[in-house]
Amino acid sequence: MALTKIHHTCDFCVVGGGLAGLCAAIAAARGGSKVVIMQDRPMFGGNASSEIRMWVCGSDGSNNRETGLIEEIQLESLYKNPDKVYAIWDGILYGKARDEKNITMLLNCSCCDAEMDGSRIVSITGWQTTTQQWHTVEAKYFADCSGDSILAPLTGAEYRVGREAASEFGEKTSQTEEDRQTMGMSCLIQCRKTDRKSVFIAPDWAKKMTPEVIALRKPHMVSSSENFWYLELGGNRDSIADTEEVRDELVSLAYGMFDYIKNSGDVPDADYWHLDFLGFLPGKRESRRMVGDYIMHQGDVLSGGHFDDIIAFGGWPLDDHHPDGFYHAGNPNVWGKTPAPYGIPYRCVYSKNIENLFFAGRNISLSHAAMSSARVMATCATLGEAVGTAADLAREYGLTPRGVYEQKISELQQRLMENGCFLPYNKRNAADFIRNAQLTSGCENLRNGIDRTNHTYGDGDMGVTIPLGKTVVYTFASPADVTQVHLVFDSDLDRATLPGDWCEKRHSMRANIVPESPTMTMPKTLAKAYTVTGITESGEEITLFTDDCNIRHCVNIPVNRTLTSLTLRIDSLWDAEAKEVHLFSFDAR
């Protein structure tokens, strides 16, 4: 009997369900596109999921946290998952896709074929292991968010692998000749300390940690930043074709590391440490990188990425891991400071030679050196949101991805900022009826089109501080057709009001777990209860929206009414003792 073949049609097909792919699918679906997301795992999150457990890292520095969908996800995790439980985190990511009516999820489905019409992708086909069914997805636009760029060999899209010679882009590296070596992959472990003793008997095939091997990789069990990222191999091999072989070595290495922790006698309180998790799915840092209309390089990163077509930003250090990984005799990685935040251009997220192909994540059009910074997952999430928004814009106007750059790049930037994304040095455009309205004294910053305080806008505070319960009122010069109200609250982007040390505050999840691990809270600066009202042409006051449990940084409230005024009142924060609120934006279009 022949196996079942199922055919789907949609506007936008996303391959890969890591944070980049998930955000791409959500952004496009919320814009109105019909979306199919094909993910070869049973869950979303990729390297951030419970299968791998890499941390969601992003831009360093003050007030540089990524916003938009990734901030929405991380705030939801603080609210629903204060003890940082991976089973809950996985459910939050799954729920973000499941809750979107325009998204069809194809989980456990691995993309393995593509049909082409010249330089355009017609459809892709995946094999779903759980149902033993073939799924073919026909779409107008596709996005490769698979990390390994599976659509490159399937479609003929141009791509690169490995390290460029320093001379190609004038980069400050020691690489005199190009090669195909990459950063490696890791199988992580997670440990838990309790008041109960335990023993550990290592498998015979576990790696034995000699003093020479462990010398530069000794674990720091009491440090909240110990997540064993340095259990890394494979960069000196083919980071795709050799993955199974490398995985076997990584699993041996991971068991060997825990054997060292428990049985070497070098780790304090070893009897009380338990192995809570060991990953059998390697987390990858680098493989194929697609080629777009522009290849961003190290010099662009170091000069701040002042591109006219900026659609996302980075700010993680230039963090290049040695291809030999764990067995490299020197430091496992080399760090270089970046001028966070630096811009990433739109021309890096669509294919140079496949006319309807986007990509987002660690596989965008970057040199190896630039990718060593832009590969981290919070940056990848913002790239995904930009690609999903661009795909929806392309659908609306009947454009190719390149056509969006040529004709609608400003509109793409405005839509991203309207949805809470931070684009350094850029501002949202205020509607005429907002600019010309009378506004409560002292609240001018609420309509300046800047949704955060950041050094790219100068040294001043870009928000306002007002007493709780005080109303902020726009009175329009004449009745205005209001489509939506835009609010941006202060979600404490530096997470200074959260409990724990710097690492606990920064990351949505934790690595080693100790009895003292804190229970997280919502940022104390975030508005909890607020109401938006309006006055109609007839003089009637109407409630447009009210929320007594807000967990969003950016809120866009549909209105579609003709009004003569708008009023915002914030009644409480997540800090029950607060008397005043700090707010970035309250405007409308």
Order of alpha helices (4+ residues) and beta strands (2+ residues): beta-alpha-beta-alpha-alpha-beta-beta-beta-beta-alpha-beta-alpha-beta-beta-alpha-beta-alpha-beta-beta-beta-alpha-beta-beta-beta-beta-beta-alpha-alpha-alpha-alpha-alpha-beta-beta-beta-alpha-beta-beta-beta-beta
